[in-house]
Amino acid sequence: MLITHPATGRTFALGRRIPEFWRPTLDAERYLTGRVLPRHGFSSATAPVRPVGARWESKAIHALHAPLGNDLWGDCVFAALFKQDVAWLRNAGDVTSPNPTEADAIGLYSRVTGFNPNAGASGANPTDKGGDLQTALAYAKSHGIYADGRGKPASWVAVDPSKPALICAALDTFGSLYTGCQLAPEWVQGPEEGFVWDVTSSAGSPDMGHCTAWFDYDAVGVIVNSWGLFGRITWAAIEKYWGKAAAGEIYAVFSPDWLNKATGTAPSGLNAAQLAADVKAGC
């Protein structure tokens, strides 16, 4: 679906599909409290303290303001993977690798779904059918998000949308969250920088599936990146629209790109050896 801002004429596309089947996924709360935190020396159920003043999105802000094709095509599921990856890399100390491009996101969209940008114009392309998060993650784990094989997530866990403290802990620990839902119709009537998505009287629309990457949080809710814009989703809206009953999903993704190559440690304190052991154990 292609949306046009009534004032600016700017376009926005949707494209997240509900998975055809839900793969079993380890619960993030069980993983964090039972494995990650104790193994890394943290004694409570809270996440490691972030570096002072750290906002995970801030070191990749230029790259995150690029829509990566989602202003024209339904590639949100794939664009969000690149948004997460560039934020992981920059926070882990990689300042030399190039920012992802629209061609990168469209290329992944095409490899996973068969999308062909030459098959028709934006809004009228029969191959522009979107994709689902679980298929995208499974493909990326095997092949990488880049055509040359870079950007391979190791694993992921599901995060309960009804638990704000858990969402905060997951963001603190893993640097971002990969999420999909059915948007409320009121949210797509002209989003601008600084938008706020709060509970409305509407249920999420099956025709408005969308994928977003989350990077931070405050008292209002999470800091979300969508269509190259930053906004907030309130805690109440997360519980209503991102729960499984509403066909929503939230994943904390574990990627080697979150680890500093020199130290083997992530900004949150996770280290490569324990991450590898956890992945090998089936997480």
N, C-alpha and C positions, 0 to 999 in steps of 0.2 A: 504494500500500500504506500502511495506517495502522498505526502501532506504538504500543503503550501501555506506559509505564514500569511495571514490576511493583510498585514501592514508592510512587511519587508519583501514579500514575494519569495523568500528563501524556502527551499524545499527540504523535506526530511522524509526518510524512508524507514519502513519497518521490515520485519523479516525473520523474527524468531518463531520457530515452529515447536509445538509440543512434541517431545520424544515419542516415537511409535511404541516403544516400551521403555520402562524405567529400569536401568541397570542397578543392581545392588550397590550401595555406596556407604562406606563407613561414616558413622555420625561424628561430626566435628567435636562435639562435647566429650564424647568417649575418648577420642584421639588426643585432644588437648590435655584433658585432666589425667588420663591414664598413661600416656606415653610421652608426648612432646615435653610438657613442662617438667615432670620428674626427671626424665633422662638428661635434661639440659640444666639441672640444678635449681629449678624453680619449685618452691615448696607449696605454693598455693594454686588455686584454680584460675588465677589471673594470668594474663599474658605477660611476657617480659616488658619492661618499661622501654618505651621508644627513646631513641636519642633525643636530647633536649631540643625542642623546637622543630622536630621532624614532622613533616607532612609528606607522605609518600608521593603524592602527585606533584609536589613542587619542583622536583628535580627533572621532571619530564614534561613540564607545562606546555612547552611549544609543540611537542609531538602530540600531546593529548588534545590540543585545540584543533587538530586536523580531523575532519569527519571520515577520512579514509574510504570514501565512496558511498557512505551511508546517507549522504544527502540526495543520492540519485538511485541507489540500488539497495535491495534488501539484504545487505551483507553485515548487519549489526553483530551477528553471532561471531563472525570472523574478525571484524574490525576490533571488537572488544578483546580478543586474544592478543592482538598486536599492542593494544593500549596497555594491557597488563605487562607484557613482556618488556616494553621499553621502560616502563616505570621500575620494574625489577632490576634491569640492567643498570640504569642510572643510579639507583639507590645503592647498588652493590659495587659501585665505583667504576663502571664502564662508561666512559664519556666519549669514546671514539667510534663506536659502531654507529652506522647511520640510522636516522629515524625511519620508522616504517612509512611506506608510501601507499597511496591509493592502489597502485599496481600490485603491491604485495597482498593487500587485503582482498582485492578482486581475484588475484591468482589463487589464493587459498579457497575462496568461495567456489571458484570454478573447479578446482581439483577435487573438492569434497562432494559437490552437488551436481556438477555438469553445467553450471551457469555459463552462458555465452553472452558477453556484452554486445556482440555484433548481431544478435538475433532479433533485436528490436529496440526501440527507444525506451528511455526510462518511463516507467508507468505502463508500458505496453509490451514488455518483453516476456514471452511465454516461459523462458527458462529462469526468470527471476522469481523463484519460489521460496527463497529463504532457506534456513537450515536449523538444526536443533543442537543444543549445547553438548549433549552427551556424545553424539556422533562426531562433532567437531573436536572434542577433547580426545576421543579415542583415535581419530585420524592424526591429530597433532602429536600424541604420545608416540605413535609409530613412525611418523614421517617428518615431524617438525612443522612449524607454521610457515617457515620460509621455504622457497623452492629448493634451496641448497641443503635443507635438513636442519637448519638452525631453529632454536626455539621449541625444544621438546619438553613438555611438562612430564614430570615423573609420575604423579598420581594426584588424587583430589579427594576431599571429604565434603559431605553435605552439612550445611549449617541451618539450624532451626530458626526460622524467621520470627518466632514468638519470643526469642530470648535476646534482647538487646545487648546484654553483657557478653554473651557468647559471640555475637557479631563483632563487637568491639575487640574482643580477645583475638578473634580470627584475623581481623584487619591488622591489629598490632603485630601479630606473629608472622603472617604470610604476605603482607604488603598490599593485598587487593582481594576483592571477591568478584567472581564471575557469575552473573545472575540473569535470569530470564523470567518474564511474567507476561500477563495479558494486561495492557495498559487500560486505565480508566479513560473513556472518551474525552473527558474534560482536560486531560493532560496534554493532548496533542493539538490544541487549538491555538498554536502559535507560541511554542517554547522559545525562551530567550535566556541569555546568560543570567544565572542567579535564580532560575525557576525553582519552585517548590511543589513537589507532588505530595498532596495530603489526601486523606480519606475523602471520598465523595459519595454521593448517593448511588452511584453506578457501580455495578460489578465490572471486572475487567472484561474487555471485549475480545472474543475469540479471533476477530479480524485484526487485532492490534497487538500481536505478539512482538515483543521487543527484548533485546539483550543489552545490558549495560554493565560497565565495570565500576566497582565501588573502591574508593581509596582511603577514605577518612570518615570521621564522624564527629558530631558535637551534640549538644543537648537536644537539638531539633531532630536529628536523624543522621543519615549517612550522606557523605559527599559523593555524588555520582557524576560520571562523565557519559554524555550521550550526544551523538551528532556533533562532537567537537565542542559542546557546551558543558559547563559545570553548573550543577544545581544541587538540591537536597531532596531526599525522600524522608518523610517523617516516620518515626518508629511505628505509629499506628498504621500507616499505609503499608509499611513492610509486612507487618503481621497479616493484614487483610489480603494483599495482592500477591505476595511472594510465597505463600504457603502452598503445600502440595494440593490441598483441596481446591485451591484457585488455579491450579496448573502452573504454579510458580516453582522456582528452584534457585538455590544459592549454593555455590561451591567455593571452598578455599582450595586453590590449586597450588601444588608444590612444584617448583621449577628450579633446576640447577642455576638458571639465570638470576635467581634471587641471592645466590651465594657469591661473595667476593672471591675472585679467582686466586688471589694471592694468599688469603687467609683461610678459605674454605668455610667462612662464617657469614651468615646473613646479617643485615642491619639489626634484626630483632634478637640475635644471639643464637639462632639455629646453626648447627654446623653440618658440613657435608657428610661426615662419617655416620652421624646419627640419622640424617635424612635418608641416606642410602640403606641403612639397616631397617628403617621403618618401611620404606618402599618394598624392600625384599621380603619383609614379613607380611606383605599383602595389603598395605595401606594405599 
